[in-house]
Amino acid sequence: MNASSIGWCDKKGDEGVLSIALPIKNADPLELLPVIAEEHQFRFLWDEAKDLSLAAAGYCQKIELAGPKRFELAQRFSDATFGKLTNASPNTYPLARPRILLAFSFFKQAMERLQSHENIPAMQAVLPKWQISRQGESAWLRLNGIVTHEADARELAEHLWIMKEALMSNHKKTITTNTYSLAHYQNSKDWQNSYMPALSKGIELVENGQLNKLVLAVRQSIQLKESLDPLQLLSRLRKQQNGSCRFLWQRKFGEAFFGASPEKLLSLKKGHFYCDALAGTASRNDNGSLLLKSNKDRLEHELVVNEITQQLINEGLEPKRPNKPCLAKFGKLVHLHTPIKAISNNQRALLLAEKLHPTPAVAGLPRKEAISWLRTLEPFERGNYAAPIGWIDSEGETELRVAIRCGTVKGNLLELTAGAGLVKGSIAEKELEEVGLKLTVLADQLAAVQCDPHDKEFKRQSMT
């Protein structure tokens, strides 16, 4: 592959990153992720029904750190990595561009009282070794590698062809969707009982005016009888949550963070920023008509819209938004949704993301005070929950989702996290119902085998 050596003839002894790509057919990134990822490798999935589907595996370059400058350092890492990257396949479609994958934690630093022996980095940025991207009928396989000599480039090209053949021989392989039986789970009364004290305090804080809004989360633990492959749940969620973006971030074998996010924190495409204000959730039997008339939910939603809009204005942008919210449906959940857009004016995406995170949709207002109360009232570390996750490509285009409707699996333990926004007029029973609905997004996909009374109880309650 002659193109792979272009640019290296005059760089003898220099180390750089070479990126090469080939078109492939019949490629479903979700189904082919196990082929490109060895058992103990890093794995990533980004799966949008009407847009980009992306699978990635292995490390070419990476950085992990904590601290107040994590967004700035992620931007600098991306700029530096792409600056030394030679794209030997420059004429591919935009969907096939090299991408750096990004995952942030909700807080920039874990709390000492909640720290475990393995804390989640506040920022992770990865240029993967392998990347499969698909949009519509077009799909590409890309390989990124460190190169110091022309022989390294030839070796990379050979590996790319070998992998392409392996993918073509596996293109009919499908992700099996097993059912899972439960050894133990935390039922609805368990998580509700642990949530109620914080919920009562949160409602008190917004009713007496100390906070305008507070988004309190709860965590539910489910002990499975066998280990869980998140790809199976994500495959099911394509039908159950087809309007969402399914995601997977797996740093090591046996541990993974995954979910189906309906909420776009920030997207930069063709010189325009796009954001979602998604706040206000319909009750169980409401198709959205009551939600649109709810003063409490309209207040909650407008707080989010106004804060995002003001943050964009503070950065010198001119955001545009509809006058009224619309309804957005994701499976059983219906939310109030306001899209917001602005011309970028050369603003860097990750630096703007730092200003937006966390939005009032997942933290509260005023932001500083709300975050302090979250630290006080939530008895667990949020980790990646409600934090930005996504990618930035070699041209600077960026997509970051808010990591909600999510769970973390460690061996046989599945932990689900969900929250509800509290404002004046919030009623504890309705907030409990809302959190229960959000927890079922992933829990219902387990399709638990009914093999003992506990499992039957699980299905009957469905964590409501």
Steps between C-alpha positions, in 0.01 A plus 500: 500500500712784367294778655576371847867588468449849360628757746737261674784498251634826642422414864747224573531449873203725578201351679154585382152357459396350168130455430375288209149397399313269262133481400316189619160351419218366717657658806303540820743652753304362796515144368863524387641656816586156649702423186729804519532491880709241673356376830690733730513804271333838531161503324278788392162522327304800372176399334247748361215363288484786249859619521844365577564151632854453626688212661859526622750283683851507640730793576721689260531811720324583827497732801326473836499769769304700756488867585336831413659531154385162367297640207784730397749214521269272301488768229879537508550124485267479200676787321844352566401146399336606176793736438742208480258269319551429132177393334599269215133478394407871476229459235259298713156623600472716815349202686833317464721773650733402787332570833619552855254351746416689818348413837480734797389442856221717641726659763853612423625326814364201693404560863740353753221344707368317194825405331569135429829335412410544131367847426368602161724759329347847477595507133585224257601566139586216262617482142401137439699242311198377301195694385193388304262776395174480311244751381221387271639241260860623524748341742875520561764316698788713633827406670713747698857408593833640617751515216872580505609335171352423161496132593260580784261658248507189280432281803199714597361469148532121519318492836222713353444257211506200731241658727280592205496135394416395856211745511362385168500140617313605815250743348211258554585452864236639734505597864310236694234639733497275802266538792639557847391352828554695819678379809403811698369840424414816684124526457298817468440538873873469570607782270198712586573470872863605445392784270224651715714692756700672225186561298322661795798727565526590132134600484548709812797680339303600189182587689675740737692664215853386588518336156304559182549139394676186622539173311542216749606158377452153643698183436350152478703176519406180319701182560487269199567128504737532206711776348331745265609596148383862460486461121200273540304766687614771258384288207154476655496872571522569128130412490397618846691833489556559129499878542786488749874456456616164636849515646761273658827589673697198619845560644565142608360150471197438722427870566300731278300821502212505251160648431261666256521878525219718361682824582758685291725721710680646200548430132728691263434434133583717199562807713182476706444402863192301598383437859201326656296629788327186622317536831150418619372142485144375441330281760445132435173522305550841343571520127637850549181706491499545878874562500462796265246651741699435818619825661754308709654324198493812283684688777757222532550497124528876460769518769712265289434685173583839650822381662633332185407806294670735746818293505518517119444878510776535761737333253418752230253285307149589381280200582167440327214300653130435438254694713336186637631152583395195303455140613776242458414132551755234590333164558270540800641841589369832368694822566475869427765588242637829369778491237748788519747595226764765432772581247831390651714809429805269521425415863671176606246229575657351814563841654134584449398164646684596818274805532184296444571203727317427715177647367204556735343190343740279700624724786289800594506876551689693614762258373763539772252465785317212333823306451587550865163354605543205264827422676320514833180310418607228255668209684691378193751633249330591172797392290412532130128536567356822348844601371608571141590205277574505127768581245689766303623433146808612307314804358381614843140388462374378836211314659450477876201335667390523862553148636156426644270191475813311587656230710835359606572129499784344701499124465155386611405831663291748302452847645239733351483874568218746434387835633209743515494879485354673804348847478224682685187287476684167491314215672703215647272222368517632144878537515528140619286388208717695255821347632344154484407550135854607415652199677290264288661618175787257557345269758216394269754383242625231733186292430575315823431128500228416749671225693422591858256719696746788512525507120120501469481788742760682292291468187177598674645813655726579203668743738207739500 
